[in-house]
Amino acid sequence: MVATCGRNDRVVAGESSRVAKAQADPRTLGSAIRIFTAHKGALPVALVDLTQATTNGLGHSAGPFIAAQFCATKTSSSKCRNR
């Protein structure tokens, strides 16, 4: 009975970390989109737009707004690299 209880604690802890990551990922993406939009004055066309430096109409450069690895883990690599 004690061994079973310990195993359930590990499962709950693992589930808790997955939930925390699932909640953090959209916040990270939302922040990157807000910063990109403030810089460019328009929404990104594709996720890959957030992984590259970009220049706005005033000639100011900024970015990348998220790591390319974030994009690669959230979509298939072909969707991330190609528009």
C-alpha positions in Angstrom: 0.0 0.0 0.0 2.8 2.4 0.8 4.7 1.7 -2.4 1.5 2.4 -4.4 1.0 5.7 -2.7 4.6 6.8 -3.5 4.1 6.0 -7.1 1.0 8.1 -7.3 2.8 11.1 -5.9 5.4 10.8 -8.7 2.5 10.6 -11.3 0.8 13.7 -9.8 4.1 15.6 -9.7 4.8 14.7 -13.4 1.3 15.7 -14.3 1.7 19.0 -12.5 4.8 19.9 -14.4 3.0 19.1 -17.7 0.1 21.4 -16.7 2.5 24.2 -15.8 4.3 23.9 -19.1 1.0 23.8 -21.0 0.0 27.0 -19.3 3.3 28.8 -19.8 3.6 28.0 -23.5 0.7 30.1 -24.7 1.8 33.0 -22.5 5.3 32.8 -24.1 3.8 32.8 -27.5 1.4 35.6 -26.7 4.2 37.8 -25.3 6.3 37.2 -28.5 3.3 38.1 -30.7 2.6 41.3 -28.7 6.2 42.4 -28.9 6.4 41.6 -32.7 3.2 43.5 -33.3 4.4 46.5 -31.4 7.6 46.5 -33.4 6.2 45.9 -36.8 2.7 47.3 -36.5 1.2 44.1 -37.8 0.6 40.5 -36.7 3.2 37.9 -37.7 2.1 35.9 -40.8 3.6 32.6 -39.5 5.4 31.3 -36.4 8.7 31.5 -38.3 8.3 35.3 -38.4 8.9 35.3 -34.6 12.1 33.3 -34.9 13.9 35.9 -37.1 15.2 39.4 -36.6 13.1 41.9 -38.5 13.3 45.6 -39.4 10.3 47.9 -39.0 9.3 50.9 -41.2 11.5 53.2 -39.1 14.6 51.0 -39.9 14.8 49.7 -36.3 15.8 46.0 -36.0 14.5 43.7 -33.3 14.1 39.9 -32.7 14.1 37.1 -32.7 11.1 37.1 -30.5 11.1 33.4 -29.6 13.7 30.7 -30.0 13.5 28.6 -33.1 13.3 25.5 -30.9 10.0 26.7 -29.4 8.6 26.8 -32.9 10.0 23.4 -33.8 8.5 21.7 -30.7 5.0 23.2 -31.2 4.5 22.4 -34.9 5.9 20.0 -37.4 9.2 21.3 -38.7 7.9 21.8 -42.2 5.1 24.1 -41.0 7.6 26.1 -39.0 10.2 26.6 -41.7 7.9 27.0 -44.7 5.2 29.6 -45.2 
